Amino acid sequence: MTAVARESLHSKTMGTDRNMAEYEYEIIRSSRRTISAEIKRNKLIVRAPRRASNAEIERFLARNGSWIAKNMAKAQAREEERSRVRRLTRDEIRELKEKASVVIPERAAHYAALMGVTYGRITIRAQKTRWGSCSSKGNLSFNCLLMLAPPEVLDSVVVHELCHLRVMNHSERFYAEVLRVFPEYREKHGWLKDNGDMLLAMLDD
């Protein structure tokens, strides 16, 4: 596992001449070679090499200020939309888990047979951050909210986790295996990236 170092929050004024704003951001340093920025749940995260100076990071943010301001505005609007999503009741979550306990093992068995892999137990959970996982012992876990996604999206998550039985990381070799088994993976995974946060918002905070 790659060691990372998280720093306390920083702030910087960014944007266009007409739309300047001050944004807080977190710096995460690791063994990476380049500086990048990402927005997660309305938070700006800067990933940087361990030796990158604060001045280098400031220059990177200045160069990308317009992009950051535009996408932070989108993230804020998305967060407001999330706040208006109806939360599932306990009974509805229980029903989703029961349905998932039937459907997901069937899909996992189907694709495992095609791939020639075996797995341990399957656990169904109601999770706010993960769609699925595969342990080093070969046990699989899936989010019951997948029952609210199109069937092909569910299959893409099942195949993703089954491929971890062969490759435990997210390397090019891993994704080559995923695409070999499920050629439509990128399209279906894209649906989850675009819509998944609204499904996750259906769980109580």
Contacts in CASP RR format, 6 or more apart in sequence:
PFRMAT RR
TARGET T0000
AUTHOR 0000-0000-0000
METHOD contacts of the structure
MODEL  1
MTAVARESLHSKTMGTDRNMAEYEYEIIRSSRRTISAEIKRNKLIVRAPR
RASNAEIERFLARNGSWIAKNMAKAQAREEERSRVRRLTRDEIRELKEKA
SVVIPERAAHYAALMGVTYGRITIRAQKTRWGSCSSKGNLSFNCLLMLAP
PEVLDSVVVHELCHLRVMNHSERFYAEVLRVFPEYREKHGWLKDNGDMLL
AMLDD
2 30 0 8 1.000
2 31 0 8 1.000
3 30 0 8 1.000
3 31 0 8 1.000
4 28 0 8 1.000
4 29 0 8 1.000
4 30 0 8 1.000
5 28 0 8 1.000
5 29 0 8 1.000
5 30 0 8 1.000
5 50 0 8 1.000
6 26 0 8 1.000
6 27 0 8 1.000
6 28 0 8 1.000
6 29 0 8 1.000
7 26 0 8 1.000
7 27 0 8 1.000
7 28 0 8 1.000
7 29 0 8 1.000
8 26 0 8 1.000
9 24 0 8 1.000
9 25 0 8 1.000
9 26 0 8 1.000
10 24 0 8 1.000
10 25 0 8 1.000
10 26 0 8 1.000
10 27 0 8 1.000
10 54 0 8 1.000
11 22 0 8 1.000
11 23 0 8 1.000
11 24 0 8 1.000
11 25 0 8 1.000
12 22 0 8 1.000
12 23 0 8 1.000
12 25 0 8 1.000
12 58 0 8 1.000
12 61 0 8 1.000
13 20 0 8 1.000
13 21 0 8 1.000
13 22 0 8 1.000
13 23 0 8 1.000
14 20 0 8 1.000
14 21 0 8 1.000
14 22 0 8 1.000
14 23 0 8 1.000
14 61 0 8 1.000
14 62 0 8 1.000
14 65 0 8 1.000
14 66 0 8 1.000
14 68 0 8 1.000
14 69 0 8 1.000
15 21 0 8 1.000
15 65 0 8 1.000
15 66 0 8 1.000
15 68 0 8 1.000
15 69 0 8 1.000
16 66 0 8 1.000
16 69 0 8 1.000
19 69 0 8 1.000
20 69 0 8 1.000
21 69 0 8 1.000
21 72 0 8 1.000
23 44 0 8 1.000
23 68 0 8 1.000
23 69 0 8 1.000
23 72 0 8 1.000
24 44 0 8 1.000
25 37 0 8 1.000
25 43 0 8 1.000
25 44 0 8 1.000
25 45 0 8 1.000
25 46 0 8 1.000
25 61 0 8 1.000
26 43 0 8 1.000
26 44 0 8 1.000
26 45 0 8 1.000
26 46 0 8 1.000
27 46 0 8 1.000
27 47 0 8 1.000
27 48 0 8 1.000
27 57 0 8 1.000
28 45 0 8 1.000
28 46 0 8 1.000
28 47 0 8 1.000
28 48 0 8 1.000
29 47 0 8 1.000
29 48 0 8 1.000
29 49 0 8 1.000
29 50 0 8 1.000
29 52 0 8 1.000
30 47 0 8 1.000
30 49 0 8 1.000
30 50 0 8 1.000
31 49 0 8 1.000
31 50 0 8 1.000
32 47 0 8 1.000
32 48 0 8 1.000
32 49 0 8 1.000
33 49 0 8 1.000
34 49 0 8 1.000
35 46 0 8 1.000
35 47 0 8 1.000
35 48 0 8 1.000
35 49 0 8 1.000
35 52 0 8 1.000
35 56 0 8 1.000
35 57 0 8 1.000
35 60 0 8 1.000
36 46 0 8 1.000
36 47 0 8 1.000
37 44 0 8 1.000
37 45 0 8 1.000
37 46 0 8 1.000
37 47 0 8 1.000
37 60 0 8 1.000
37 61 0 8 1.000
37 64 0 8 1.000
37 68 0 8 1.000
38 44 0 8 1.000
38 45 0 8 1.000
38 47 0 8 1.000
39 45 0 8 1.000
39 68 0 8 1.000
39 71 0 8 1.000
39 72 0 8 1.000
39 75 0 8 1.000
41 75 0 8 1.000
41 79 0 8 1.000
41 197 0 8 1.000
42 72 0 8 1.000
42 75 0 8 1.000
42 76 0 8 1.000
42 78 0 8 1.000
42 79 0 8 1.000
44 68 0 8 1.000
44 72 0 8 1.000
46 57 0 8 1.000
46 60 0 8 1.000
46 61 0 8 1.000
48 56 0 8 1.000
48 57 0 8 1.000
61 68 0 8 1.000
78 197 0 8 1.000
81 198 0 8 1.000
82 197 0 8 1.000
82 198 0 8 1.000
82 201 0 8 1.000
83 201 0 8 1.000
85 198 0 8 1.000
85 201 0 8 1.000
85 202 0 8 1.000
86 202 0 8 1.000
87 202 0 8 1.000
87 203 0 8 1.000
87 204 0 8 1.000
88 96 0 8 1.000
88 202 0 8 1.000
88 203 0 8 1.000
88 204 0 8 1.000
93 126 0 8 1.000
93 144 0 8 1.000
93 203 0 8 1.000
96 126 0 8 1.000
96 144 0 8 1.000
96 145 0 8 1.000
96 147 0 8 1.000
96 148 0 8 1.000
97 124 0 8 1.000
97 125 0 8 1.000
97 126 0 8 1.000
97 144 0 8 1.000
99 144 0 8 1.000
99 147 0 8 1.000
100 124 0 8 1.000
100 142 0 8 1.000
100 144 0 8 1.000
100 146 0 8 1.000
100 147 0 8 1.000
101 124 0 8 1.000
103 147 0 8 1.000
103 154 0 8 1.000
104 122 0 8 1.000
104 124 0 8 1.000
104 142 0 8 1.000
104 146 0 8 1.000
104 154 0 8 1.000
104 158 0 8 1.000
105 122 0 8 1.000
107 154 0 8 1.000
107 155 0 8 1.000
107 158 0 8 1.000
108 119 0 8 1.000
108 122 0 8 1.000
108 140 0 8 1.000
108 158 0 8 1.000
108 161 0 8 1.000
108 162 0 8 1.000
111 155 0 8 1.000
111 158 0 8 1.000
111 159 0 8 1.000
111 162 0 8 1.000
111 181 0 8 1.000
111 182 0 8 1.000
112 118 0 8 1.000
112 119 0 8 1.000
112 162 0 8 1.000
114 181 0 8 1.000
115 162 0 8 1.000
115 163 0 8 1.000
115 166 0 8 1.000
115 181 0 8 1.000
117 162 0 8 1.000
117 165 0 8 1.000
117 166 0 8 1.000
118 165 0 8 1.000
119 134 0 8 1.000
119 138 0 8 1.000
119 139 0 8 1.000
119 140 0 8 1.000
119 162 0 8 1.000
119 165 0 8 1.000
120 137 0 8 1.000
120 138 0 8 1.000
120 139 0 8 1.000
120 140 0 8 1.000
121 139 0 8 1.000
121 140 0 8 1.000
122 139 0 8 1.000
122 140 0 8 1.000
122 141 0 8 1.000
122 142 0 8 1.000
123 139 0 8 1.000
123 140 0 8 1.000
123 141 0 8 1.000
123 142 0 8 1.000
124 141 0 8 1.000
124 142 0 8 1.000
124 143 0 8 1.000
124 144 0 8 1.000
125 141 0 8 1.000
125 142 0 8 1.000
125 143 0 8 1.000
125 144 0 8 1.000
126 143 0 8 1.000
126 144 0 8 1.000
126 145 0 8 1.000
126 203 0 8 1.000
127 143 0 8 1.000
127 145 0 8 1.000
127 203 0 8 1.000
128 200 0 8 1.000
128 203 0 8 1.000
129 200 0 8 1.000
130 141 0 8 1.000
130 143 0 8 1.000
131 142 0 8 1.000
131 143 0 8 1.000
131 145 0 8 1.000
131 146 0 8 1.000
131 157 0 8 1.000
131 192 0 8 1.000
132 140 0 8 1.000
132 141 0 8 1.000
132 142 0 8 1.000
132 143 0 8 1.000
132 157 0 8 1.000
132 160 0 8 1.000
132 161 0 8 1.000
133 140 0 8 1.000
133 141 0 8 1.000
133 161 0 8 1.000
134 140 0 8 1.000
134 141 0 8 1.000
134 161 0 8 1.000
134 162 0 8 1.000
134 164 0 8 1.000
134 165 0 8 1.000
134 168 0 8 1.000
135 141 0 8 1.000
136 168 0 8 1.000
138 165 0 8 1.000
140 161 0 8 1.000
140 162 0 8 1.000
142 157 0 8 1.000
142 158 0 8 1.000
142 161 0 8 1.000
145 199 0 8 1.000
145 200 0 8 1.000
145 202 0 8 1.000
145 203 0 8 1.000
146 153 0 8 1.000
146 154 0 8 1.000
146 157 0 8 1.000
147 154 0 8 1.000
148 199 0 8 1.000
148 202 0 8 1.000
149 191 0 8 1.000
149 192 0 8 1.000
149 195 0 8 1.000
149 196 0 8 1.000
149 199 0 8 1.000
150 188 0 8 1.000
150 191 0 8 1.000
152 184 0 8 1.000
152 188 0 8 1.000
153 188 0 8 1.000
153 189 0 8 1.000
153 191 0 8 1.000
153 192 0 8 1.000
155 182 0 8 1.000
155 188 0 8 1.000
156 182 0 8 1.000
156 184 0 8 1.000
156 185 0 8 1.000
156 188 0 8 1.000
156 189 0 8 1.000
156 192 0 8 1.000
157 192 0 8 1.000
159 178 0 8 1.000
159 181 0 8 1.000
159 182 0 8 1.000
159 185 0 8 1.000
160 178 0 8 1.000
160 185 0 8 1.000
160 189 0 8 1.000
162 181 0 8 1.000
163 174 0 8 1.000
163 177 0 8 1.000
163 178 0 8 1.000
163 181 0 8 1.000
164 174 0 8 1.000
166 174 0 8 1.000
166 177 0 8 1.000
167 173 0 8 1.000
167 174 0 8 1.000
167 177 0 8 1.000
175 185 0 8 1.000
178 185 0 8 1.000
179 185 0 8 1.000
179 186 0 8 1.000
182 188 0 8 1.000
END
